[in-house]
Amino acid sequence: MDTVAIHGHTLNFLKPVIMGVINVTPDSFFDGGAYFDASRAIDAGFEMMNLGAHILDIGGESTRPGSTSVDTEEELRRVIPVIHALSDAGFPVSIDTMKSTVARIALEAGAFMVNDVSGGNFDPEIISVADDFGAGFVVGHMRGLPENMQSTINFKDVITEVAEELALTVQKCKVAGIPTSRIFVDPGIGFGKTALQSALLTGSGRIISERCGCHVLIGPSNKSFIGKISGAEVTDRLPGTISSCIMGWISGAKIFRVHDVTAVKQAFDIAEEIYPAYKLCLE
């Protein structure tokens, strides 16, 4: 489907959909807690939307490799004021959580989408919560949990295996009542993958989409695979982020979860104008 309507928000997949990242945490791998204060997180959300973001992804628990979980009450304390303020302003807000209780309260507060990096494996009830609210649901791919996922890197054919495992979870979502139009799949770049595996998955959108029957979201923004391939420190990975997003888009991904909305939007604006000539070169 070229357009999908969820809770009054329409996503147009004829163009790249930019999801701005707002980590309301003290230990984000990239921003280091820049938005841990609710007022700063809210201001960041307004700024990202003004700069061209289509979705705001709000998270209150770090999922970087080796991170430890926070309790439900603390996660809610961090995210709910931000979700209220941004959704009340009419913005499409996604809740980045693995917990069904957090998802439910976030949806009650105005979120329209649940982004679960575990794909419902951490808390299977989260799938039913998304269905109950008619929300969008992002099925992330991750073997294990953030604290141990880097010990599960044992793929023989990473694209095929990730596509098959995502397809199984998509089927669970469909059985629970969520239509494929509201299911999005994320191959989990950097979540229990080597740098090469993450790079391959970045360019696997069309394969995964065809296997799962859903649109694909990727989150390459400033990830460690960019640093391992290029040698760039985490604060210097914007060029790698942009190239990953452009190649991901050409390869079939539709939603791009990023920290720097301005730079990625500009890159997409230019790429969209070049793309028709690129297609002619393939003929």
GITANOR-V23037 format. One line per field, one symbol per residue. phi: phi as a letter, one per 40 degrees, with the letter a starting at -180 (. if undefined). psi: psi as a letter, one per 20 degrees, with the letter a starting at -180 (. if undefined). A space follows every 10 residues. Layout:
phi = ???
psi = ???
//
This chain:
phi = .cbbbbfgbb bbccbcbcbc cbccbcbccb cggcbccdcc ccdccccccc chcbbbbbbb acbcdgcbcb cdccccdccc cccdcccccg ccbbbcabbc ccccccccch cbabbbccgg ccadcccccc cdcgccbccc bacgbdcbcc cbcbccbccc cccccccccd cccccchccc cbbbbbcgdg cgbccccccc cdbbdccccc ccgbcbbbbc dgcccccccb gccdcbbcdc cccccccccd chcbbbcbcb cdccccccdc ccccddcdcc ccc
psi = phqppolipp pojiqpppop poomqikphg ikjhkhpghh ggghgggghh ijqhqpopqj ppjqpiqqqq rgghgghghg hgggghhhij qopqpnqiph gggghghhii qiqpooiikj hgnhihghgh ghikrqpooq pppbrhijhi jknlqhnggg gggghhhghg hggghiipqh hjpqqoilpi nkqrgggggg hhkjgggggh hhkrqppqmi ojrhhgghgh jprhikjggh gghggghggh jiqhpooqhn ggghggghgg hhhhghhghh hi.
//
